Amino acid sequence: MSTRTPSERPQATEGLTPTEYRDRLRDLPPSAKLVAKVLETDEPLAQGELVEETLLPDRTVRYALNRLEDVGLVDSRHSFDDARKLVYFRTIAPGR
């Protein structure tokens, strides 16, 4: 998970413009951008599913998810199907 506490993370807002979304994403590594793109089309996904979809190593996906959480673009919750797993989803939708 992320090293920041929830109070240290930027707050996600429904009113985020596409430009603001892109600005938050701009300085992130390519792996985080790829994970964000995959989550745009298919969410929520578990870390293992993101590994399969992106073809990135497990630890790279974990790092990307942490970075996305740090800037407030991704959040996680326990899976409804298997409470031992976390699933990840975007906290905001670009274009809203």
SVG drawing of the C-alpha trace seen along z (x, -y; Angstrom):
<svg xmlns="http://www.w3.org/2000/svg" viewBox="-19 -21 28 36">
<polyline fill="none" stroke="black" stroke-width="0.4" points="0.0,0.0 0.9,-3.6 3.4,-5.1 1.3,-8.2 -1.6,-8.3 -5.0,-9.2 -4.7,-12.7 -1.5,-13.3 -2.9,-12.3 -4.5,-14.8 -8.2,-14.7 -10.0,-13.3 -12.8,-15.4 -15.6,-14.6 -15.1,-18.1 -11.6,-17.3 -11.2,-18.5 -9.4,-16.4 -6.5,-18.9 -6.2,-18.5 -6.4,-14.7 -3.6,-14.8 -1.5,-17.1 -1.6,-14.7 -0.7,-11.8 2.0,-13.7 4.9,-13.3 4.3,-9.7 6.4,-6.9 5.2,-5.1 4.1,-2.0 1.7,-4.2 0.2,-5.7 -0.3,-2.2 -2.0,-1.0 -4.3,-4.1 -5.1,-3.5 -6.1,0.2 -8.2,-0.9 -10.0,-3.4 -11.5,-0.5 -11.8,2.2 -12.2,1.7 -12.1,2.7 -9.1,5.0 -6.9,7.0 -3.2,6.5 -2.8,9.9 -5.3,9.0 -3.4,5.8 -0.2,7.8 -1.9,10.0 -3.4,7.0 -0.3,4.8 2.3,7.6 4.4,5.8 6.1,7.5 4.2,7.8 6.5,5.3 6.3,2.8 2.5,2.9 2.6,2.5 4.9,-0.5 2.6,-2.0 -0.4,-1.6 1.3,-3.2 2.3,-6.2 -1.3,-6.5 -2.6,-6.3 -0.2,-9.0 -1.6,-11.5 -5.2,-10.6 -6.0,-8.9 -6.5,-5.3 -8.0,-3.8 -8.5,-0.2 -11.1,1.8 -11.5,5.5 -12.9,7.6 -16.5,8.7 -15.6,12.1 -12.6,12.8 -12.1,10.6 -8.4,11.5 -7.8,9.6 -7.7,5.9 -9.2,4.4 -8.1,1.1 -10.3,-1.5 -9.9,-5.1 -11.1,-7.7 -12.0,-10.1 -13.1,-9.9 -11.3,-12.0 -13.7,-14.1 -16.2,-14.7"/>
</svg>
